[in-house]
Amino acid sequence: FQEKMSFYDEIEIEDMEQCTEQGEKGYSYPCPCGSMFFISLTQLQAGEEIATCPSCSLIIRVIYDPDDFQPSGSSEQAMTQGIPV
């Protein structure tokens, strides 16, 4: 599935902001178009690493440890207490 994609940037999850987008918890990061890149907790738990911007075609690669987002109940803890560094 991992094709050669052209990422606008690679951003560490620690540099992203925790947020809720349309009722879904996740992380956002400012896009140069004025909107925000977003990746949901569900996507992170599934091992996805691509955050998309809803307003333009840019995408970023999110750098994170998938083990921090396993759905063993620790995902809520990661959201409330921040990601271990």
DOZA-47238 format. One record per residue: residue number from 1; residue in three letters; y, x, z of N, C-alpha, C, O in turn. Coordinates in nm, 3 decimals. Layout:
N
<drenti NUM; 'ALA'; <Y; X; Z>; <Y; X; Z>; <Y; X; Z>; <Y; X; Z>>
...
This chain:
85
<drenti 1; 'PHE'; <-0.121; 0.083; 0.000>; <0.000; 0.000; 0.000>; <0.126; 0.086; 0.000>; <0.228; 0.048; -0.057>>
<drenti 2; 'GLN'; <0.119; 0.202; 0.063>; <0.238; 0.288; 0.073>; <0.268; 0.350; -0.064>; <0.207; 0.450; -0.102>>
<drenti 3; 'GLU'; <0.360; 0.292; -0.134>; <0.402; 0.346; -0.262>; <0.517; 0.444; -0.237>; <0.568; 0.455; -0.125>>
<drenti 4; 'LYS'; <0.555; 0.513; -0.342>; <0.675; 0.596; -0.333>; <0.795; 0.503; -0.330>; <0.829; 0.442; -0.431>>
<drenti 5; 'MET'; <0.858; 0.494; -0.214>; <0.974; 0.406; -0.203>; <1.097; 0.491; -0.181>; <1.090; 0.601; -0.128>>
<drenti 6; 'SER'; <1.208; 0.437; -0.222>; <1.334; 0.507; -0.204>; <1.406; 0.445; -0.083>; <1.460; 0.334; -0.091>>
<drenti 7; 'PHE'; <1.405; 0.518; 0.027>; <1.470; 0.470; 0.148>; <1.616; 0.512; 0.150>; <1.651; 0.622; 0.107>>
<drenti 8; 'TYR'; <1.701; 0.423; 0.200>; <1.841; 0.459; 0.219>; <1.852; 0.568; 0.325>; <1.932; 0.660; 0.312>>
<drenti 9; 'ASP'; <1.769; 0.556; 0.430>; <1.772; 0.652; 0.539>; <1.645; 0.638; 0.621>; <1.570; 0.542; 0.605>>
<drenti 10; 'GLU'; <1.621; 0.735; 0.708>; <1.513; 0.726; 0.806>; <1.578; 0.726; 0.944>; <1.652; 0.818; 0.978>>
<drenti 11; 'ILE'; <1.550; 0.622; 1.022>; <1.618; 0.601; 1.149>; <1.515; 0.595; 1.261>; <1.414; 0.525; 1.250>>
<drenti 12; 'GLU'; <1.540; 0.669; 1.369>; <1.450; 0.661; 1.484>; <1.478; 0.531; 1.559>; <1.592; 0.488; 1.570>>
<drenti 13; 'ILE'; <1.372; 0.471; 1.612>; <1.387; 0.341; 1.678>; <1.482; 0.349; 1.797>; <1.547; 0.250; 1.832>>
<drenti 14; 'GLU'; <1.492; 0.466; 1.859>; <1.584; 0.484; 1.972>; <1.729; 0.466; 1.928>; <1.816; 0.436; 2.011>>
<drenti 15; 'ASP'; <1.757; 0.486; 1.800>; <1.893; 0.472; 1.748>; <1.924; 0.330; 1.702>; <2.036; 0.299; 1.662>>
<drenti 16; 'MET'; <1.823; 0.243; 1.709>; <1.843; 0.104; 1.668>; <1.874; 0.019; 1.791>; <1.849; 0.059; 1.904>>
<drenti 17; 'GLU'; <1.929; -0.099; 1.767>; <1.969; -0.188; 1.875>; <1.870; -0.302; 1.890>; <1.831; -0.365; 1.791>>
<drenti 18; 'GLN'; <1.828; -0.329; 2.014>; <1.739; -0.443; 2.038>; <1.818; -0.571; 2.015>; <1.933; -0.582; 2.056>>
<drenti 19; 'CYS'; <1.755; -0.669; 1.948>; <1.826; -0.792; 1.917>; <1.726; -0.905; 1.894>; <1.605; -0.884; 1.892>>
<drenti 20; 'THR'; <1.779; -1.024; 1.878>; <1.698; -1.139; 1.838>; <1.761; -1.195; 1.711>; <1.878; -1.232; 1.709>>
<drenti 21; 'GLU'; <1.681; -1.202; 1.606>; <1.727; -1.248; 1.475>; <1.649; -1.374; 1.439>; <1.527; -1.368; 1.423>>
<drenti 22; 'GLN'; <1.717; -1.486; 1.426>; <1.654; -1.614; 1.395>; <1.537; -1.643; 1.489>; <1.431; -1.688; 1.446>>
<drenti 23; 'GLY'; <1.558; -1.616; 1.618>; <1.458; -1.645; 1.719>; <1.348; -1.543; 1.733>; <1.257; -1.561; 1.813>>
<drenti 24; 'GLU'; <1.354; -1.435; 1.656>; <1.250; -1.333; 1.661>; <1.308; -1.204; 1.717>; <1.410; -1.155; 1.670>>
<drenti 25; 'LYS'; <1.240; -1.149; 1.819>; <1.286; -1.024; 1.880>; <1.255; -0.908; 1.787>; <1.154; -0.907; 1.717>>
<drenti 26; 'GLY'; <1.343; -0.810; 1.789>; <1.322; -0.692; 1.706>; <1.434; -0.592; 1.724>; <1.498; -0.588; 1.829>>
<drenti 27; 'TYR'; <1.457; -0.512; 1.622>; <1.556; -0.406; 1.625>; <1.642; -0.412; 1.500>; <1.594; -0.443; 1.391>>
<drenti 28; 'SER'; <1.772; -0.382; 1.516>; <1.863; -0.384; 1.403>; <1.940; -0.253; 1.395>; <1.949; -0.177; 1.491>>
<drenti 29; 'TYR'; <1.996; -0.229; 1.277>; <2.074; -0.109; 1.251>; <2.177; -0.144; 1.143>; <2.143; -0.214; 1.048>>
<drenti 30; 'PRO'; <2.302; -0.098; 1.157>; <2.406; -0.135; 1.060>; <2.375; -0.086; 0.918>; <2.334; 0.029; 0.898>>
<drenti 31; 'CYS'; <2.394; -0.173; 0.822>; <2.380; -0.139; 0.680>; <2.519; -0.111; 0.624>; <2.616; -0.173; 0.668>>
<drenti 32; 'PRO'; <2.531; -0.021; 0.528>; <2.663; 0.008; 0.469>; <2.727; -0.112; 0.400>; <2.848; -0.112; 0.377>>
<drenti 33; 'CYS'; <2.647; -0.215; 0.367>; <2.706; -0.333; 0.300>; <2.778; -0.423; 0.400>; <2.846; -0.518; 0.360>>
<drenti 34; 'GLY'; <2.763; -0.395; 0.530>; <2.829; -0.477; 0.631>; <2.732; -0.566; 0.706>; <2.768; -0.623; 0.810>>
<drenti 35; 'SER'; <2.611; -0.580; 0.656>; <2.508; -0.659; 0.723>; <2.427; -0.567; 0.815>; <2.473; -0.458; 0.850>>
<drenti 36; 'MET'; <2.307; -0.611; 0.853>; <2.224; -0.531; 0.944>; <2.081; -0.523; 0.890>; <2.024; -0.623; 0.847>>
<drenti 37; 'PHE'; <2.023; -0.402; 0.895>; <1.880; -0.388; 0.872>; <1.810; -0.451; 0.992>; <1.864; -0.450; 1.102>>
<drenti 38; 'PHE'; <1.689; -0.506; 0.971>; <1.616; -0.569; 1.082>; <1.466; -0.546; 1.064>; <1.413; -0.558; 0.954>>
<drenti 39; 'ILE'; <1.400; -0.513; 1.175>; <1.254; -0.508; 1.179>; <1.212; -0.581; 1.305>; <1.266; -0.556; 1.413>>
<drenti 40; 'SER'; <1.114; -0.671; 1.292>; <1.073; -0.754; 1.406>; <0.966; -0.683; 1.490>; <0.900; -0.590; 1.443>>
<drenti 41; 'LEU'; <0.951; -0.730; 1.613>; <0.844; -0.679; 1.699>; <0.709; -0.702; 1.635>; <0.620; -0.617; 1.644>>
<drenti 42; 'THR'; <0.692; -0.816; 1.570>; <0.565; -0.847; 1.503>; <0.535; -0.744; 1.396>; <0.421; -0.699; 1.383>>
<drenti 43; 'GLN'; <0.636; -0.706; 1.318>; <0.617; -0.604; 1.215>; <0.581; -0.469; 1.278>; <0.493; -0.399; 1.229>>
<drenti 44; 'LEU'; <0.649; -0.435; 1.387>; <0.621; -0.308; 1.454>; <0.478; -0.306; 1.509>; <0.409; -0.205; 1.500>>
<drenti 45; 'GLN'; <0.435; -0.418; 1.567>; <0.299; -0.427; 1.620>; <0.196; -0.414; 1.510>; <0.085; -0.367; 1.534>>
<drenti 46; 'ALA'; <0.231; -0.457; 1.388>; <0.141; -0.448; 1.273>; <0.143; -0.310; 1.209>; <0.071; -0.284; 1.112>>
<drenti 47; 'GLY'; <0.227; -0.220; 1.262>; <0.233; -0.084; 1.209>; <0.329; -0.067; 1.092>; <0.332; 0.038; 1.029>>
<drenti 48; 'GLU'; <0.407; -0.171; 1.063>; <0.504; -0.160; 0.954>; <0.619; -0.070; 0.996>; <0.650; -0.059; 1.115>>
<drenti 49; 'GLU'; <0.682; -0.006; 0.899>; <0.790; 0.088; 0.930>; <0.913; 0.068; 0.842>; <1.002; 0.153; 0.840>>
<drenti 50; 'ILE'; <0.918; -0.043; 0.770>; <1.029; -0.066; 0.679>; <1.118; -0.178; 0.731>; <1.072; -0.291; 0.752>>
<drenti 51; 'ALA'; <1.246; -0.146; 0.752>; <1.345; -0.247; 0.790>; <1.425; -0.281; 0.665>; <1.466; -0.192; 0.591>>
<drenti 52; 'THR'; <1.447; -0.409; 0.644>; <1.518; -0.454; 0.525>; <1.655; -0.510; 0.563>; <1.678; -0.552; 0.676>>
<drenti 53; 'CYS'; <1.744; -0.509; 0.466>; <1.874; -0.572; 0.482>; <1.869; -0.705; 0.408>; <1.831; -0.708; 0.291>>
<drenti 54; 'PRO'; <1.908; -0.816; 0.473>; <1.903; -0.945; 0.406>; <2.012; -0.965; 0.301>; <2.004; -1.057; 0.220>>
<drenti 55; 'SER'; <2.113; -0.878; 0.301>; <2.228; -0.898; 0.211>; <2.228; -0.809; 0.088>; <2.299; -0.836; -0.008>>
<drenti 56; 'CYS'; <2.149; -0.702; 0.090>; <2.145; -0.612; -0.026>; <2.003; -0.560; -0.043>; <1.912; -0.604; 0.029>>
<drenti 57; 'SER'; <1.982; -0.469; -0.134>; <1.846; -0.423; -0.164>; <1.807; -0.297; -0.088>; <1.698; -0.244; -0.109>>
<drenti 58; 'LEU'; <1.894; -0.247; 0.000>; <1.863; -0.124; 0.072>; <1.754; -0.147; 0.177>; <1.744; -0.255; 0.236>>
<drenti 59; 'ILE'; <1.673; -0.043; 0.199>; <1.572; -0.044; 0.305>; <1.579; 0.089; 0.379>; <1.621; 0.191; 0.324>>
<drenti 60; 'ILE'; <1.536; 0.086; 0.506>; <1.527; 0.210; 0.582>; <1.386; 0.223; 0.637>; <1.315; 0.123; 0.655>>
<drenti 61; 'ARG'; <1.347; 0.346; 0.662>; <1.218; 0.373; 0.726>; <1.246; 0.391; 0.875>; <1.332; 0.470; 0.915>>
<drenti 62; 'VAL'; <1.173; 0.316; 0.956>; <1.190; 0.323; 1.101>; <1.085; 0.420; 1.156>; <0.965; 0.404; 1.132>>
<drenti 63; 'ILE'; <1.132; 0.520; 1.230>; <1.043; 0.619; 1.288>; <1.015; 0.579; 1.433>; <1.107; 0.571; 1.514>>
<drenti 64; 'TYR'; <0.888; 0.555; 1.464>; <0.850; 0.512; 1.599>; <0.703; 0.541; 1.622>; <0.629; 0.572; 1.529>>
<drenti 65; 'ASP'; <0.660; 0.531; 1.748>; <0.521; 0.549; 1.785>; <0.456; 0.411; 1.790>; <0.489; 0.332; 1.879>>
<drenti 66; 'PRO'; <0.365; 0.379; 1.698>; <0.303; 0.246; 1.696>; <0.234; 0.210; 1.828>; <0.222; 0.092; 1.861>>
<drenti 67; 'ASP'; <0.190; 0.310; 1.903>; <0.124; 0.283; 2.032>; <0.219; 0.215; 2.130>; <0.174; 0.144; 2.221>>
<drenti 68; 'ASP'; <0.349; 0.235; 2.113>; <0.447; 0.172; 2.203>; <0.458; 0.022; 2.179>; <0.519; -0.049; 2.260>>
<drenti 69; 'PHE'; <0.401; -0.028; 2.070>; <0.418; -0.168; 2.033>; <0.287; -0.243; 2.020>; <0.281; -0.346; 1.953>>
<drenti 70; 'GLN'; <0.182; -0.193; 2.082>; <0.055; -0.265; 2.075>; <0.062; -0.393; 2.156>; <0.116; -0.392; 2.267>>
<drenti 71; 'PRO'; <0.008; -0.503; 2.103>; <0.023; -0.634; 2.167>; <-0.061; -0.653; 2.293>; <-0.112; -0.762; 2.317>>
<drenti 72; 'SER'; <-0.075; -0.550; 2.373>; <-0.152; -0.561; 2.497>; <-0.063; -0.606; 2.612>; <-0.093; -0.580; 2.728>>
<drenti 73; 'GLY'; <0.047; -0.675; 2.579>; <0.138; -0.721; 2.683>; <0.248; -0.619; 2.709>; <0.345; -0.649; 2.779>>
<drenti 74; 'SER'; <0.234; -0.500; 2.654>; <0.335; -0.397; 2.677>; <0.454; -0.409; 2.583>; <0.555; -0.343; 2.603>>
<drenti 75; 'SER'; <0.443; -0.494; 2.481>; <0.554; -0.507; 2.385>; <0.675; -0.569; 2.451>; <0.788; -0.525; 2.428>>
<drenti 76; 'GLU'; <0.654; -0.670; 2.534>; <0.766; -0.730; 2.605>; <0.828; -0.627; 2.699>; <0.950; -0.621; 2.714>>
<drenti 77; 'GLN'; <0.744; -0.548; 2.761>; <0.793; -0.443; 2.852>; <0.876; -0.342; 2.773>; <0.979; -0.296; 2.821>>
<drenti 78; 'ALA'; <0.831; -0.307; 2.654>; <0.906; -0.212; 2.571>; <1.042; -0.269; 2.536>; <1.141; -0.195; 2.533>>
<drenti 79; 'MET'; <1.050; -0.399; 2.509>; <1.178; -0.460; 2.474>; <1.272; -0.467; 2.593>; <1.393; -0.449; 2.577>>
<drenti 80; 'THR'; <1.219; -0.492; 2.711>; <1.308; -0.510; 2.826>; <1.345; -0.378; 2.892>; <1.453; -0.365; 2.950>>
<drenti 81; 'GLN'; <1.255; -0.281; 2.885>; <1.282; -0.155; 2.954>; <1.320; -0.043; 2.860>; <1.351; 0.067; 2.905>>
<drenti 82; 'GLY'; <1.319; -0.068; 2.733>; <1.352; 0.037; 2.636>; <1.227; 0.113; 2.599>; <1.123; 0.101; 2.664>>
<drenti 83; 'ILE'; <1.237; 0.190; 2.496>; <1.122; 0.265; 2.445>; <1.111; 0.397; 2.521>; <1.210; 0.466; 2.539>>
<drenti 84; 'PRO'; <0.990; 0.431; 2.564>; <0.973; 0.562; 2.631>; <1.008; 0.675; 2.536>; <0.974; 0.671; 2.418>>
<drenti 85; 'VAL'; <1.076; 0.775; 2.586>; <1.117; 0.887; 2.501>; <1.032; 1.008; 2.531>; <1.051; 1.113; 2.470>>
